[in-house]
């Protein structure tokens, strides 16, 4: 199947409440343009240098999502290119994004990354850390917190994956009710990738991040 055909098949499965972000990391411009010409406008990258380069050379109406772990010293490379930063995983990173956005007189939309997986290698706030930090995070003037992001464990047990996605949805609901009830922009739950996006949709995902399912194996 072609990239375009994969996109059409995935779109058929998405409810109106769920957006598709094509994970284009490591993919050449011609592949991205095939997806673009099929109607996609939202693409995800996880390396600042690669996002910077692609944003400079590909169509200007692409909305670039930064979905990888972001080092504080690389924030300035993507701050004016990322439409949405999915991966705020520490107060220190949030403060640097806020600082860099302030220098440019912009407000940057971001998601809080929550650790929901069994693997310790995955990034993200724990529930306790979020509760300790949320007032400080909300006080940052040049960041707009739009929701949460999480990655499930890389396992074949669907019950485990479903449980982890349900945990992220519960975290979203708690934050929405207690801290963002008056925020119209706090509405995103970014969860689900090529192997588990169908479960994520069932558990309330509003953004799925699909790479292999669109572009094939890297």
C-alpha positions as CSV (number, residue, x, y, z in Angstrom):
1,X,0.0,0.0,0.0
2,X,1.1,3.6,-0.6
3,X,1.4,6.3,2.0
4,X,-1.8,7.8,0.7
5,X,-3.6,4.5,1.0
6,X,-2.5,4.0,4.6
7,X,-3.7,7.4,5.5
8,X,-7.1,6.8,4.0
9,X,-7.5,3.5,5.9
10,X,-6.5,5.1,9.2
11,X,-8.8,8.1,8.7
12,X,-11.7,5.7,8.3
13,X,-11.1,4.5,11.9
14,X,-10.8,7.9,13.5
15,X,-13.8,9.5,15.2
16,X,-14.4,13.3,14.7
17,X,-12.9,13.9,18.2
18,X,-9.5,12.4,17.3
19,X,-6.8,14.1,15.2
20,X,-4.1,12.3,13.3
21,X,-0.5,13.4,13.6
22,X,1.8,11.7,11.1
23,X,5.1,10.9,12.8
24,X,7.6,11.9,10.1
25,X,10.9,11.5,12.0
26,X,13.7,10.2,9.9
27,X,11.5,10.3,6.8
28,X,12.5,12.2,3.6
29,X,10.7,15.2,2.3
30,X,9.1,13.3,-0.6
31,X,7.3,10.9,1.9
32,X,6.1,13.9,3.9
33,X,4.9,15.6,0.8
34,X,2.9,12.5,-0.3
35,X,1.2,12.6,3.1
36,X,0.7,16.3,2.7
37,X,-0.8,15.9,-0.7
38,X,-3.2,13.4,0.8
39,X,-4.6,16.1,3.1
40,X,-2.5,15.8,6.2
41,X,-1.2,19.0,7.8
42,X,0.0,17.8,11.2
43,X,3.4,16.1,11.5
44,X,5.4,14.9,14.5
45,X,9.2,15.1,15.0
46,X,11.4,14.1,17.9
47,X,14.7,15.7,17.1
48,X,15.1,19.5,17.2
49,X,17.6,19.7,14.3
50,X,15.4,17.7,12.1
51,X,12.3,19.7,12.9
52,X,14.1,22.9,12.3
53,X,15.4,21.8,8.9
54,X,12.0,20.4,7.7
55,X,10.1,23.5,8.9
56,X,12.4,25.7,6.8
57,X,12.0,23.7,3.6
58,X,8.5,22.2,3.6
59,X,5.2,24.0,3.2
60,X,4.6,26.8,5.7
61,X,1.0,25.6,6.6
62,X,2.3,22.4,8.2
63,X,1.7,22.2,11.9
64,X,4.8,20.7,13.5
65,X,4.3,18.7,16.7
66,X,7.4,18.1,18.8
67,X,6.8,14.7,20.4
68,X,10.2,13.6,21.7
69,X,12.3,14.2,24.8
70,X,13.4,17.8,24.7
71,X,16.6,19.0,26.3
72,X,16.5,22.5,27.7
73,X,19.4,23.6,25.6
74,X,17.6,22.7,22.4
75,X,14.3,24.6,23.2
76,X,15.4,27.6,21.3
77,X,15.8,25.5,18.1
78,X,12.1,24.7,17.9
79,X,10.3,27.3,20.0
80,X,9.1,29.3,17.0
81,X,8.5,26.2,14.8
82,X,6.6,23.8,17.0
83,X,2.8,24.2,16.8
84,X,2.4,22.0,19.9
85,X,5.1,20.6,22.3
86,X,3.8,17.3,23.6
87,X,6.6,16.5,26.0
88,X,6.9,18.8,29.0
89,X,8.3,16.3,31.5
90,X,9.8,18.6,34.1
91,X,9.4,21.9,35.7
92,X,12.8,22.9,34.5
93,X,11.9,22.3,30.9
94,X,8.6,24.2,31.2
95,X,10.5,27.2,32.7
96,X,12.9,27.2,29.8
97,X,10.1,27.0,27.2
98,X,8.4,29.8,29.0
99,X,11.6,31.9,29.0
100,X,12.3,31.3,25.3
101,X,8.7,32.1,24.4
102,X,8.8,35.3,26.4
103,X,11.9,36.4,24.6
104,X,10.0,36.1,21.3
105,X,6.7,37.6,22.8
106,X,4.8,34.4,21.9
107,X,2.7,31.9,23.9
108,X,3.6,28.3,23.3
109,X,1.0,25.5,23.4
110,X,2.2,22.5,25.4
111,X,1.1,19.2,26.8
112,X,2.2,17.7,30.1
113,X,3.8,14.3,29.7
114,X,2.6,11.8,32.3
115,X,4.5,8.6,33.0
116,X,2.0,5.8,32.6
117,X,4.2,2.9,31.4
118,X,5.9,0.0,33.2
119,X,9.3,1.0,31.6
120,X,11.3,3.3,33.8
121,X,13.1,4.6,30.6
122,X,10.0,6.5,29.5
123,X,9.8,10.1,30.5
124,X,7.1,12.0,32.3
125,X,5.7,13.4,35.5
126,X,4.3,11.0,38.1
127,X,0.9,11.8,39.5
128,X,2.4,13.0,42.7
129,X,4.9,15.3,40.8
130,X,2.1,16.8,38.8
131,X,0.1,17.6,41.9
132,X,3.2,19.2,43.5
133,X,4.0,21.3,40.4
134,X,0.8,22.2,38.7
135,X,0.4,25.6,40.4
136,X,3.9,26.6,39.3
137,X,3.3,25.3,35.8
138,X,0.0,27.2,35.5
139,X,1.7,30.4,36.7
140,X,4.1,30.5,33.7
141,X,2.9,33.3,31.5
142,X,4.2,32.2,28.0
143,X,3.0,28.6,28.2
144,X,-0.5,27.5,27.5
145,X,-1.1,24.0,28.9
146,X,-3.5,22.3,26.5
147,X,-3.7,18.8,28.0
148,X,-1.6,15.6,28.6
149,X,0.5,13.1,26.7
150,X,1.6,9.6,27.5
151,X,3.1,6.5,26.1
152,X,2.0,3.0,27.0
153,X,4.3,0.1,27.7
154,X,5.7,-1.7,24.7
155,X,4.0,-5.0,25.4
156,X,1.6,-7.3,23.6
157,X,-0.9,-7.5,26.5
158,X,-3.8,-5.3,25.5
159,X,-5.2,-5.2,29.0
160,X,-2.1,-3.6,30.3
161,X,-2.1,-1.0,27.5
162,X,-5.7,-0.2,28.1
163,X,-5.1,0.2,31.8
164,X,-2.3,2.6,31.2
165,X,-4.3,4.7,28.7
166,X,-7.2,4.7,31.2
167,X,-4.8,6.0,33.8
168,X,-3.8,8.9,31.5
169,X,-7.5,9.7,30.9
170,X,-8.1,9.8,34.7
171,X,-5.1,12.2,35.1
172,X,-6.6,14.4,32.4
173,X,-10.0,14.4,34.1
174,X,-8.5,15.2,37.5
175,X,-6.5,18.1,36.2
176,X,-9.4,19.4,34.1
177,X,-11.8,19.3,37.1
178,X,-9.5,20.7,39.7
179,X,-7.2,23.1,37.8
180,X,-8.4,23.8,34.3
181,X,-12.2,23.8,34.6
182,X,-12.3,27.3,33.1
183,X,-9.8,26.6,30.3
184,X,-11.2,26.0,26.9
185,X,-7.8,25.0,25.5
186,X,-7.2,22.2,28.1
187,X,-8.8,19.5,26.0
188,X,-6.1,17.3,24.4
189,X,-5.1,13.7,25.3
190,X,-2.2,12.7,23.1
191,X,-1.9,8.9,23.3
192,X,-1.8,6.0,20.9
193,X,0.8,5.1,18.3
194,X,0.8,2.7,15.3
195,X,0.5,-0.5,17.4
196,X,-2.1,0.7,20.0
197,X,-4.0,3.7,18.6
198,X,-7.3,1.8,18.4
199,X,-7.2,1.1,22.1
200,X,-6.2,4.7,22.7
201,X,-9.2,6.0,20.8
202,X,-11.5,3.8,22.8
203,X,-10.0,5.2,26.0
204,X,-10.5,8.9,25.0
205,X,-7.5,9.9,22.9
206,X,-7.9,13.2,21.0
207,X,-4.5,13.0,19.2
208,X,-2.9,9.8,17.8
209,X,0.7,9.8,16.7
210,X,1.2,7.3,13.9
211,X,4.4,6.8,12.0
212,X,5.0,3.2,10.9
213,X,1.3,2.7,10.1
214,X,1.6,5.5,7.6
215,X,5.2,5.5,6.3
216,X,6.2,1.9,6.9
217,X,9.1,0.5,9.0
218,X,12.0,2.9,9.5
